[in-house]
Amino acid sequence: MAVKLKLTRMGSKKHPFYRIVAANDETARNGRPLEFLGFYNPMTNPPDVKLNAEKIKEWLDRGAKPTDTVNSLLKKHMN
């Protein structure tokens, strides 16, 4: 069972925001996640990003792989 850190889409039509979650690799985009780790709102200027660094570090230490988009968000917003 591989775990990925990925985005799930929330919000209404043409006003999306995304939750950053840890979920099984085979789970659908909006399927049931294992844990919520933060959110990303691209509709604000600048985009609003809130991350729970402790939980993200725990999942990465356990072997979770971030998707490309989540990886770029982590590089920009985690120190």
PDB file of N, CA, C and O in Angstrom, chain B, residues numbered from 101:
ATOM      1  N   MET B 101       0.849  -1.177   0.000  1.00  0.00           N
ATOM      2  CA  MET B 101       0.000   0.000   0.000  1.00  0.00           C
ATOM      3  C   MET B 101       0.892   1.237   0.000  1.00  0.00           C
ATOM      4  O   MET B 101       1.551   1.536   0.995  1.00  0.00           O
ATOM      5  N   ALA B 102       0.907   1.940  -1.107  1.00  0.00           N
ATOM      6  CA  ALA B 102       1.694   3.166  -1.217  1.00  0.00           C
ATOM      7  C   ALA B 102       0.832   4.363  -0.829  1.00  0.00           C
ATOM      8  O   ALA B 102      -0.348   4.434  -1.173  1.00  0.00           O
ATOM      9  N   VAL B 103       1.436   5.292  -0.114  1.00  0.00           N
ATOM     10  CA  VAL B 103       0.727   6.495   0.312  1.00  0.00           C
ATOM     11  C   VAL B 103       1.278   7.681  -0.448  1.00  0.00           C
ATOM     12  O   VAL B 103       2.491   7.815  -0.613  1.00  0.00           O
ATOM     13  N   LYS B 104       0.381   8.547  -0.914  1.00  0.00           N
ATOM     14  CA  LYS B 104       0.779   9.761  -1.620  1.00  0.00           C
ATOM     15  C   LYS B 104       0.212  10.970  -0.907  1.00  0.00           C
ATOM     16  O   LYS B 104      -0.864  10.910  -0.311  1.00  0.00           O
ATOM     17  N   LEU B 105       0.949  12.069  -0.975  1.00  0.00           N
ATOM     18  CA  LEU B 105       0.451  13.362  -0.538  1.00  0.00           C
ATOM     19  C   LEU B 105      -0.082  14.040  -1.792  1.00  0.00           C
ATOM     20  O   LEU B 105       0.671  14.310  -2.727  1.00  0.00           O
ATOM     21  N   LYS B 106      -1.385  14.313  -1.810  1.00  0.00           N
ATOM     22  CA  LYS B 106      -1.977  14.870  -3.025  1.00  0.00           C
ATOM     23  C   LYS B 106      -3.048  15.890  -2.690  1.00  0.00           C
ATOM     24  O   LYS B 106      -3.395  16.090  -1.526  1.00  0.00           O
ATOM     25  N   LEU B 107      -3.574  16.538  -3.738  1.00  0.00           N
ATOM     26  CA  LEU B 107      -4.601  17.562  -3.584  1.00  0.00           C
ATOM     27  C   LEU B 107      -5.977  16.964  -3.839  1.00  0.00           C
ATOM     28  O   LEU B 107      -6.149  16.145  -4.742  1.00  0.00           O
ATOM     29  N   THR B 108      -6.957  17.379  -3.039  1.00  0.00           N
ATOM     30  CA  THR B 108      -8.351  17.058  -3.322  1.00  0.00           C
ATOM     31  C   THR B 108      -9.077  18.365  -3.583  1.00  0.00           C
ATOM     32  O   THR B 108      -8.891  19.340  -2.855  1.00  0.00           O
ATOM     33  N   ARG B 109      -9.898  18.387  -4.613  1.00  0.00           N
ATOM     34  CA  ARG B 109     -10.578  19.625  -5.008  1.00  0.00           C
ATOM     35  C   ARG B 109     -11.818  19.841  -4.161  1.00  0.00           C
ATOM     36  O   ARG B 109     -12.611  18.925  -3.941  1.00  0.00           O
ATOM     37  N   MET B 110     -11.969  21.074  -3.690  1.00  0.00           N
ATOM     38  CA  MET B 110     -13.137  21.479  -2.924  1.00  0.00           C
ATOM     39  C   MET B 110     -13.647  22.769  -3.554  1.00  0.00           C
ATOM     40  O   MET B 110     -13.063  23.262  -4.520  1.00  0.00           O
ATOM     41  N   GLY B 111     -14.719  23.311  -3.022  1.00  0.00           N
ATOM     42  CA  GLY B 111     -15.227  24.580  -3.518  1.00  0.00           C
ATOM     43  C   GLY B 111     -16.265  24.391  -4.602  1.00  0.00           C
ATOM     44  O   GLY B 111     -16.581  23.269  -4.998  1.00  0.00           O
ATOM     45  N   SER B 112     -16.786  25.501  -5.073  1.00  0.00           N
ATOM     46  CA  SER B 112     -17.841  25.457  -6.074  1.00  0.00           C
ATOM     47  C   SER B 112     -17.267  25.622  -7.479  1.00  0.00           C
ATOM     48  O   SER B 112     -16.058  25.774  -7.659  1.00  0.00           O
ATOM     49  N   LYS B 113     -18.136  25.589  -8.445  1.00  0.00           N
ATOM     50  CA  LYS B 113     -17.742  25.715  -9.842  1.00  0.00           C
ATOM     51  C   LYS B 113     -17.013  27.039 -10.084  1.00  0.00           C
ATOM     52  O   LYS B 113     -17.512  28.102  -9.717  1.00  0.00           O
ATOM     53  N   LYS B 114     -15.852  26.969 -10.691  1.00  0.00           N
ATOM     54  CA  LYS B 114     -14.999  28.105 -11.020  1.00  0.00           C
ATOM     55  C   LYS B 114     -14.424  28.832  -9.802  1.00  0.00           C
ATOM     56  O   LYS B 114     -13.845  29.908  -9.951  1.00  0.00           O
ATOM     57  N   HIS B 115     -14.571  28.271  -8.611  1.00  0.00           N
ATOM     58  CA  HIS B 115     -13.982  28.830  -7.387  1.00  0.00           C
ATOM     59  C   HIS B 115     -13.357  27.711  -6.565  1.00  0.00           C
ATOM     60  O   HIS B 115     -13.805  27.431  -5.453  1.00  0.00           O
ATOM     61  N   PRO B 116     -12.318  27.066  -7.110  1.00  0.00           N
ATOM     62  CA  PRO B 116     -11.768  25.911  -6.413  1.00  0.00           C
ATOM     63  C   PRO B 116     -10.818  26.316  -5.286  1.00  0.00           C
ATOM     64  O   PRO B 116     -10.199  27.379  -5.315  1.00  0.00           O
ATOM     65  N   PHE B 117     -10.726  25.444  -4.310  1.00  0.00           N
ATOM     66  CA  PHE B 117      -9.609  25.441  -3.394  1.00  0.00           C
ATOM     67  C   PHE B 117      -9.311  23.977  -3.130  1.00  0.00           C
ATOM     68  O   PHE B 117     -10.147  23.109  -3.382  1.00  0.00           O
ATOM     69  N   TYR B 118      -8.138  23.711  -2.630  1.00  0.00           N
ATOM     70  CA  TYR B 118      -7.679  22.335  -2.530  1.00  0.00           C
ATOM     71  C   TYR B 118      -7.219  22.018  -1.117  1.00  0.00           C
ATOM     72  O   TYR B 118      -6.625  22.861  -0.445  1.00  0.00           O
ATOM     73  N   ARG B 119      -7.494  20.808  -0.672  1.00  0.00           N
ATOM     74  CA  ARG B 119      -6.953  20.308   0.576  1.00  0.00           C
ATOM     75  C   ARG B 119      -5.757  19.432   0.232  1.00  0.00           C
ATOM     76  O   ARG B 119      -5.776  18.687  -0.747  1.00  0.00           O
ATOM     77  N   ILE B 120      -4.731  19.531   1.044  1.00  0.00           N
ATOM     78  CA  ILE B 120      -3.572  18.659   0.893  1.00  0.00           C
ATOM     79  C   ILE B 120      -3.794  17.495   1.849  1.00  0.00           C
ATOM     80  O   ILE B 120      -3.964  17.697   3.051  1.00  0.00           O
ATOM     81  N   VAL B 121      -3.792  16.273   1.312  1.00  0.00           N
ATOM     82  CA  VAL B 121      -4.123  15.099   2.107  1.00  0.00           C
ATOM     83  C   VAL B 121      -3.119  13.987   1.883  1.00  0.00           C
ATOM     84  O   VAL B 121      -2.416  13.955   0.873  1.00  0.00           O
ATOM     85  N   ALA B 122      -3.063  13.075   2.840  1.00  0.00           N
ATOM     86  CA  ALA B 122      -2.345  11.819   2.677  1.00  0.00           C
ATOM     87  C   ALA B 122      -3.397  10.774   2.344  1.00  0.00           C
ATOM     88  O   ALA B 122      -4.355  10.599   3.098  1.00  0.00           O
ATOM     89  N   ALA B 123      -3.230  10.073   1.218  1.00  0.00           N
ATOM     90  CA  ALA B 123      -4.213   9.082   0.785  1.00  0.00           C
ATOM     91  C   ALA B 123      -3.493   7.925   0.102  1.00  0.00           C
ATOM     92  O   ALA B 123      -2.366   8.064  -0.373  1.00  0.00           O
ATOM     93  N   ASN B 124      -4.167   6.790   0.065  1.00  0.00           N
ATOM     94  CA  ASN B 124      -3.621   5.637  -0.648  1.00  0.00           C
ATOM     95  C   ASN B 124      -3.436   5.983  -2.113  1.00  0.00           C
ATOM     96  O   ASN B 124      -4.178   6.792  -2.670  1.00  0.00           O
ATOM     97  N   ASP B 125      -2.460   5.377  -2.718  1.00  0.00           N
ATOM     98  CA  ASP B 125      -2.130   5.646  -4.114  1.00  0.00           C
ATOM     99  C   ASP B 125      -3.305   5.332  -5.039  1.00  0.00           C
ATOM    100  O   ASP B 125      -3.495   6.013  -6.047  1.00  0.00           O
ATOM    101  N   GLU B 126      -4.089   4.316  -4.708  1.00  0.00           N
ATOM    102  CA  GLU B 126      -5.162   3.868  -5.579  1.00  0.00           C
ATOM    103  C   GLU B 126      -6.470   4.616  -5.347  1.00  0.00           C
ATOM    104  O   GLU B 126      -7.428   4.411  -6.093  1.00  0.00           O
ATOM    105  N   THR B 127      -6.536   5.471  -4.338  1.00  0.00           N
ATOM    106  CA  THR B 127      -7.756   6.206  -4.022  1.00  0.00           C
ATOM    107  C   THR B 127      -8.016   7.274  -5.082  1.00  0.00           C
ATOM    108  O   THR B 127      -7.084   7.891  -5.597  1.00  0.00           O
ATOM    109  N   ALA B 128      -9.281   7.481  -5.395  1.00  0.00           N
ATOM    110  CA  ALA B 128      -9.663   8.517  -6.360  1.00  0.00           C
ATOM    111  C   ALA B 128      -9.275   9.899  -5.827  1.00  0.00           C
ATOM    112  O   ALA B 128      -9.005  10.061  -4.637  1.00  0.00           O
ATOM    113  N   ARG B 129      -9.251  10.888  -6.720  1.00  0.00           N
ATOM    114  CA  ARG B 129      -8.824  12.230  -6.333  1.00  0.00           C
ATOM    115  C   ARG B 129      -9.595  12.746  -5.129  1.00  0.00           C
ATOM    116  O   ARG B 129      -8.992  13.298  -4.208  1.00  0.00           O
ATOM    117  N   ASN B 130     -10.897  12.584  -5.111  1.00  0.00           N
ATOM    118  CA  ASN B 130     -11.714  13.060  -4.007  1.00  0.00           C
ATOM    119  C   ASN B 130     -12.188  11.923  -3.113  1.00  0.00           C
ATOM    120  O   ASN B 130     -13.208  12.047  -2.436  1.00  0.00           O
ATOM    121  N   GLY B 131     -11.448  10.814  -3.108  1.00  0.00           N
ATOM    122  CA  GLY B 131     -11.793   9.692  -2.251  1.00  0.00           C
ATOM    123  C   GLY B 131     -11.441   9.980  -0.801  1.00  0.00           C
ATOM    124  O   GLY B 131     -10.952  11.060  -0.472  1.00  0.00           O
ATOM    125  N   ARG B 132     -11.690   9.014   0.050  1.00  0.00           N
ATOM    126  CA  ARG B 132     -11.474   9.195   1.480  1.00  0.00           C
ATOM    127  C   ARG B 132      -9.975   9.226   1.802  1.00  0.00           C
ATOM    128  O   ARG B 132      -9.260   8.265   1.518  1.00  0.00           O
ATOM    129  N   PRO B 133      -9.502  10.328   2.394  1.00  0.00           N
ATOM    130  CA  PRO B 133      -8.077  10.429   2.728  1.00  0.00           C
ATOM    131  C   PRO B 133      -7.765   9.784   4.072  1.00  0.00           C
ATOM    132  O   PRO B 133      -8.662   9.517   4.872  1.00  0.00           O
ATOM    133  N   LEU B 134      -6.488   9.539   4.306  1.00  0.00           N
ATOM    134  CA  LEU B 134      -6.039   9.039   5.597  1.00  0.00           C
ATOM    135  C   LEU B 134      -5.943  10.173   6.611  1.00  0.00           C
ATOM    136  O   LEU B 134      -6.266   9.997   7.786  1.00  0.00           O
ATOM    137  N   GLU B 135      -5.485  11.365   6.136  1.00  0.00           N
ATOM    138  CA  GLU B 135      -5.332  12.506   7.038  1.00  0.00           C
ATOM    139  C   GLU B 135      -5.269  13.800   6.229  1.00  0.00           C
ATOM    140  O   GLU B 135      -4.734  13.825   5.120  1.00  0.00           O
ATOM    141  N   PHE B 136      -5.826  14.882   6.799  1.00  0.00           N
ATOM    142  CA  PHE B 136      -5.753  16.208   6.196  1.00  0.00           C
ATOM    143  C   PHE B 136      -4.478  16.890   6.696  1.00  0.00           C
ATOM    144  O   PHE B 136      -4.173  16.857   7.888  1.00  0.00           O
ATOM    145  N   LEU B 137      -3.735  17.510   5.766  1.00  0.00           N
ATOM    146  CA  LEU B 137      -2.440  18.084   6.107  1.00  0.00           C
ATOM    147  C   LEU B 137      -2.356  19.585   5.871  1.00  0.00           C
ATOM    148  O   LEU B 137      -1.386  20.213   6.295  1.00  0.00           O
ATOM    149  N   GLY B 138      -3.327  20.170   5.217  1.00  0.00           N
ATOM    150  CA  GLY B 138      -3.306  21.605   4.956  1.00  0.00           C
ATOM    151  C   GLY B 138      -4.240  21.945   3.814  1.00  0.00           C
ATOM    152  O   GLY B 138      -5.034  21.113   3.375  1.00  0.00           O
ATOM    153  N   PHE B 139      -4.138  23.188   3.331  1.00  0.00           N
ATOM    154  CA  PHE B 139      -4.956  23.593   2.193  1.00  0.00           C
ATOM    155  C   PHE B 139      -4.207  24.576   1.314  1.00  0.00           C
ATOM    156  O   PHE B 139      -3.205  25.166   1.719  1.00  0.00           O
ATOM    157  N   TYR B 140      -4.723  24.739   0.082  1.00  0.00           N
ATOM    158  CA  TYR B 140      -4.142  25.619  -0.921  1.00  0.00           C
ATOM    159  C   TYR B 140      -5.289  26.300  -1.652  1.00  0.00           C
ATOM    160  O   TYR B 140      -6.152  25.634  -2.225  1.00  0.00           O
ATOM    161  N   ASN B 141      -5.297  27.644  -1.632  1.00  0.00           N
ATOM    162  CA  ASN B 141      -6.323  28.414  -2.316  1.00  0.00           C
ATOM    163  C   ASN B 141      -5.669  29.268  -3.399  1.00  0.00           C
ATOM    164  O   ASN B 141      -5.097  30.314  -3.092  1.00  0.00           O
ATOM    165  N   PRO B 142      -5.744  28.838  -4.672  1.00  0.00           N
ATOM    166  CA  PRO B 142      -5.113  29.588  -5.748  1.00  0.00           C
ATOM    167  C   PRO B 142      -5.902  30.815  -6.189  1.00  0.00           C
ATOM    168  O   PRO B 142      -5.404  31.597  -6.998  1.00  0.00           O
ATOM    169  N   MET B 143      -7.115  31.005  -5.683  1.00  0.00           N
ATOM    170  CA  MET B 143      -7.974  32.093  -6.134  1.00  0.00           C
ATOM    171  C   MET B 143      -7.630  33.431  -5.477  1.00  0.00           C
ATOM    172  O   MET B 143      -8.083  34.472  -5.953  1.00  0.00           O
ATOM    173  N   THR B 144      -6.851  33.433  -4.409  1.00  0.00           N
ATOM    174  CA  THR B 144      -6.463  34.679  -3.766  1.00  0.00           C
ATOM    175  C   THR B 144      -5.151  35.171  -4.376  1.00  0.00           C
ATOM    176  O   THR B 144      -4.435  34.412  -5.028  1.00  0.00           O
ATOM    177  N   ASN B 145      -4.849  36.434  -4.158  1.00  0.00           N
ATOM    178  CA  ASN B 145      -3.598  36.990  -4.677  1.00  0.00           C
ATOM    179  C   ASN B 145      -2.826  37.584  -3.517  1.00  0.00           C
ATOM    180  O   ASN B 145      -3.272  38.600  -2.983  1.00  0.00           O
ATOM    181  N   PRO B 146      -1.714  37.035  -3.088  1.00  0.00           N
ATOM    182  CA  PRO B 146      -1.048  35.803  -3.530  1.00  0.00           C
ATOM    183  C   PRO B 146      -1.809  34.569  -3.054  1.00  0.00           C
ATOM    184  O   PRO B 146      -2.618  34.661  -2.131  1.00  0.00           O
ATOM    185  N   PRO B 147      -1.560  33.418  -3.674  1.00  0.00           N
ATOM    186  CA  PRO B 147      -2.262  32.196  -3.271  1.00  0.00           C
ATOM    187  C   PRO B 147      -2.062  31.903  -1.786  1.00  0.00           C
ATOM    188  O   PRO B 147      -0.969  32.072  -1.246  1.00  0.00           O
ATOM    189  N   ASP B 148      -3.130  31.463  -1.144  1.00  0.00           N
ATOM    190  CA  ASP B 148      -3.116  31.175   0.283  1.00  0.00           C
ATOM    191  C   ASP B 148      -2.759  29.708   0.495  1.00  0.00           C
ATOM    192  O   ASP B 148      -3.440  28.817  -0.013  1.00  0.00           O
ATOM    193  N   VAL B 149      -1.690  29.463   1.247  1.00  0.00           N
ATOM    194  CA  VAL B 149      -1.249  28.099   1.523  1.00  0.00           C
ATOM    195  C   VAL B 149      -1.044  27.962   3.021  1.00  0.00           C
ATOM    196  O   VAL B 149      -0.352  28.769   3.642  1.00  0.00           O
ATOM    197  N   LYS B 150      -1.651  26.935   3.595  1.00  0.00           N
ATOM    198  CA  LYS B 150      -1.443  26.641   5.011  1.00  0.00           C
ATOM    199  C   LYS B 150      -1.096  25.166   5.127  1.00  0.00           C
ATOM    200  O   LYS B 150      -1.851  24.302   4.681  1.00  0.00           O
ATOM    201  N   LEU B 151       0.056  24.886   5.732  1.00  0.00           N
ATOM    202  CA  LEU B 151       0.545  23.517   5.850  1.00  0.00           C
ATOM    203  C   LEU B 151       0.779  23.168   7.307  1.00  0.00           C
ATOM    204  O   LEU B 151       1.206  24.012   8.094  1.00  0.00           O
ATOM    205  N   ASN B 152       0.499  21.917   7.667  1.00  0.00           N
ATOM    206  CA  ASN B 152       0.841  21.407   8.976  1.00  0.00           C
ATOM    207  C   ASN B 152       2.179  20.681   8.817  1.00  0.00           C
ATOM    208  O   ASN B 152       2.214  19.501   8.469  1.00  0.00           O
ATOM    209  N   ALA B 153       3.274  21.393   9.075  1.00  0.00           N
ATOM    210  CA  ALA B 153       4.614  20.887   8.787  1.00  0.00           C
ATOM    211  C   ALA B 153       4.941  19.618   9.565  1.00  0.00           C
ATOM    212  O   ALA B 153       5.605  18.724   9.041  1.00  0.00           O
ATOM    213  N   GLU B 154       4.482  19.531  10.808  1.00  0.00           N
ATOM    214  CA  GLU B 154       4.785  18.350  11.618  1.00  0.00           C
ATOM    215  C   GLU B 154       4.167  17.090  11.017  1.00  0.00           C
ATOM    216  O   GLU B 154       4.831  16.060  10.904  1.00  0.00           O
ATOM    217  N   LYS B 155       2.893  17.178  10.633  1.00  0.00           N
ATOM    218  CA  LYS B 155       2.221  16.014  10.058  1.00  0.00           C
ATOM    219  C   LYS B 155       2.820  15.641   8.703  1.00  0.00           C
ATOM    220  O   LYS B 155       2.974  14.461   8.387  1.00  0.00           O
ATOM    221  N   ILE B 156       3.154  16.656   7.909  1.00  0.00           N
ATOM    222  CA  ILE B 156       3.748  16.380   6.597  1.00  0.00           C
ATOM    223  C   ILE B 156       5.086  15.684   6.767  1.00  0.00           C
ATOM    224  O   ILE B 156       5.382  14.729   6.049  1.00  0.00           O
ATOM    225  N   LYS B 157       5.892  16.145   7.699  1.00  0.00           N
ATOM    226  CA  LYS B 157       7.191  15.510   7.946  1.00  0.00           C
ATOM    227  C   LYS B 157       7.012  14.067   8.408  1.00  0.00           C
ATOM    228  O   LYS B 157       7.769  13.188   7.995  1.00  0.00           O
ATOM    229  N   GLU B 158       6.015  13.813   9.262  1.00  0.00           N
ATOM    230  CA  GLU B 158       5.748  12.441   9.704  1.00  0.00           C
ATOM    231  C   GLU B 158       5.427  11.535   8.522  1.00  0.00           C
ATOM    232  O   GLU B 158       5.963  10.431   8.425  1.00  0.00           O
ATOM    233  N   TRP B 159       4.552  11.996   7.617  1.00  0.00           N
ATOM    234  CA  TRP B 159       4.181  11.180   6.468  1.00  0.00           C
ATOM    235  C   TRP B 159       5.361  10.967   5.525  1.00  0.00           C
ATOM    236  O   TRP B 159       5.524   9.875   4.981  1.00  0.00           O
ATOM    237  N   LEU B 160       6.179  11.986   5.324  1.00  0.00           N
ATOM    238  CA  LEU B 160       7.349  11.827   4.455  1.00  0.00           C
ATOM    239  C   LEU B 160       8.346  10.843   5.076  1.00  0.00           C
ATOM    240  O   LEU B 160       8.973  10.061   4.362  1.00  0.00           O
ATOM    241  N   ASP B 161       8.492  10.882   6.404  1.00  0.00           N
ATOM    242  CA  ASP B 161       9.382   9.933   7.082  1.00  0.00           C
ATOM    243  C   ASP B 161       8.871   8.502   6.978  1.00  0.00           C
ATOM    244  O   ASP B 161       9.660   7.557   6.960  1.00  0.00           O
ATOM    245  N   ARG B 162       7.552   8.342   6.910  1.00  0.00           N
ATOM    246  CA  ARG B 162       6.955   7.009   6.764  1.00  0.00           C
ATOM    247  C   ARG B 162       7.052   6.484   5.334  1.00  0.00           C
ATOM    248  O   ARG B 162       6.748   5.317   5.086  1.00  0.00           O
ATOM    249  N   GLY B 163       7.470   7.329   4.390  1.00  0.00           N
ATOM    250  CA  GLY B 163       7.643   6.882   3.012  1.00  0.00           C
ATOM    251  C   GLY B 163       6.604   7.374   2.031  1.00  0.00           C
ATOM    252  O   GLY B 163       6.550   6.887   0.902  1.00  0.00           O
ATOM    253  N   ALA B 164       5.772   8.332   2.428  1.00  0.00           N
ATOM    254  CA  ALA B 164       4.770   8.871   1.505  1.00  0.00           C
ATOM    255  C   ALA B 164       5.460   9.686   0.419  1.00  0.00           C
ATOM    256  O   ALA B 164       6.440  10.381   0.685  1.00  0.00           O
ATOM    257  N   LYS B 165       4.955   9.600  -0.787  1.00  0.00           N
ATOM    258  CA  LYS B 165       5.509  10.328  -1.928  1.00  0.00           C
ATOM    259  C   LYS B 165       4.567  11.460  -2.312  1.00  0.00           C
ATOM    260  O   LYS B 165       3.389  11.209  -2.565  1.00  0.00           O
ATOM    261  N   PRO B 166       5.052  12.709  -2.365  1.00  0.00           N
ATOM    262  CA  PRO B 166       4.191  13.809  -2.807  1.00  0.00           C
ATOM    263  C   PRO B 166       4.047  13.815  -4.330  1.00  0.00           C
ATOM    264  O   PRO B 166       4.965  13.428  -5.052  1.00  0.00           O
ATOM    265  N   THR B 167       2.879  14.261  -4.806  1.00  0.00           N
ATOM    266  CA  THR B 167       2.696  14.443  -6.240  1.00  0.00           C
ATOM    267  C   THR B 167       3.530  15.652  -6.673  1.00  0.00           C
ATOM    268  O   THR B 167       4.066  16.369  -5.828  1.00  0.00           O
ATOM    269  N   ASP B 168       3.640  15.878  -7.969  1.00  0.00           N
ATOM    270  CA  ASP B 168       4.454  16.983  -8.476  1.00  0.00           C
ATOM    271  C   ASP B 168       3.964  18.330  -7.961  1.00  0.00           C
ATOM    272  O   ASP B 168       4.770  19.169  -7.559  1.00  0.00           O
ATOM    273  N   THR B 169       2.658  18.544  -7.970  1.00  0.00           N
ATOM    274  CA  THR B 169       2.096  19.818  -7.516  1.00  0.00           C
ATOM    275  C   THR B 169       2.327  20.021  -6.026  1.00  0.00           C
ATOM    276  O   THR B 169       2.726  21.106  -5.602  1.00  0.00           O
ATOM    277  N   VAL B 170       2.082  18.990  -5.234  1.00  0.00           N
ATOM    278  CA  VAL B 170       2.295  19.100  -3.791  1.00  0.00           C
ATOM    279  C   VAL B 170       3.776  19.306  -3.501  1.00  0.00           C
ATOM    280  O   VAL B 170       4.133  20.072  -2.605  1.00  0.00           O
ATOM    281  N   ASN B 171       4.630  18.635  -4.244  1.00  0.00           N
ATOM    282  CA  ASN B 171       6.066  18.794  -4.049  1.00  0.00           C
ATOM    283  C   ASN B 171       6.501  20.238  -4.300  1.00  0.00           C
ATOM    284  O   ASN B 171       7.317  20.773  -3.550  1.00  0.00           O
ATOM    285  N   SER B 172       5.969  20.875  -5.340  1.00  0.00           N
ATOM    286  CA  SER B 172       6.333  22.271  -5.605  1.00  0.00           C
ATOM    287  C   SER B 172       5.803  23.192  -4.510  1.00  0.00           C
ATOM    288  O   SER B 172       6.474  24.158  -4.146  1.00  0.00           O
ATOM    289  N   LEU B 173       4.607  22.912  -3.976  1.00  0.00           N
ATOM    290  CA  LEU B 173       4.071  23.715  -2.865  1.00  0.00           C
ATOM    291  C   LEU B 173       4.937  23.551  -1.616  1.00  0.00           C
ATOM    292  O   LEU B 173       5.195  24.523  -0.907  1.00  0.00           O
ATOM    293  N   LEU B 174       5.378  22.340  -1.351  1.00  0.00           N
ATOM    294  CA  LEU B 174       6.215  22.094  -0.186  1.00  0.00           C
ATOM    295  C   LEU B 174       7.551  22.818  -0.303  1.00  0.00           C
ATOM    296  O   LEU B 174       8.039  23.382   0.677  1.00  0.00           O
ATOM    297  N   LYS B 175       8.144  22.807  -1.491  1.00  0.00           N
ATOM    298  CA  LYS B 175       9.418  23.486  -1.687  1.00  0.00           C
ATOM    299  C   LYS B 175       9.292  24.993  -1.497  1.00  0.00           C
ATOM    300  O   LYS B 175      10.203  25.626  -0.964  1.00  0.00           O
ATOM    301  N   LYS B 176       8.174  25.573  -1.928  1.00  0.00           N
ATOM    302  CA  LYS B 176       7.986  27.017  -1.831  1.00  0.00           C
ATOM    303  C   LYS B 176       7.648  27.467  -0.420  1.00  0.00           C
ATOM    304  O   LYS B 176       8.076  28.542   0.000  1.00  0.00           O
ATOM    305  N   HIS B 177       6.885  26.664   0.325  1.00  0.00           N
ATOM    306  CA  HIS B 177       6.303  27.152   1.569  1.00  0.00           C
ATOM    307  C   HIS B 177       6.812  26.491   2.841  1.00  0.00           C
ATOM    308  O   HIS B 177       6.419  26.904   3.932  1.00  0.00           O
ATOM    309  N   MET B 178       7.670  25.482   2.746  1.00  0.00           N
ATOM    310  CA  MET B 178       8.247  24.893   3.953  1.00  0.00           C
ATOM    311  C   MET B 178       9.720  25.276   4.028  1.00  0.00           C
ATOM    312  O   MET B 178      10.434  25.247   3.026  1.00  0.00           O
ATOM    313  N   ASN B 179      10.149  25.624   5.197  1.00  0.00           N
ATOM    314  CA  ASN B 179      11.552  26.025   5.365  1.00  0.00           C
ATOM    315  C   ASN B 179      12.385  24.886   5.860  1.00  0.00           C
ATOM    316  O   ASN B 179      13.590  25.043   6.059  1.00  0.00           O
TER     317      ASN B 179
END
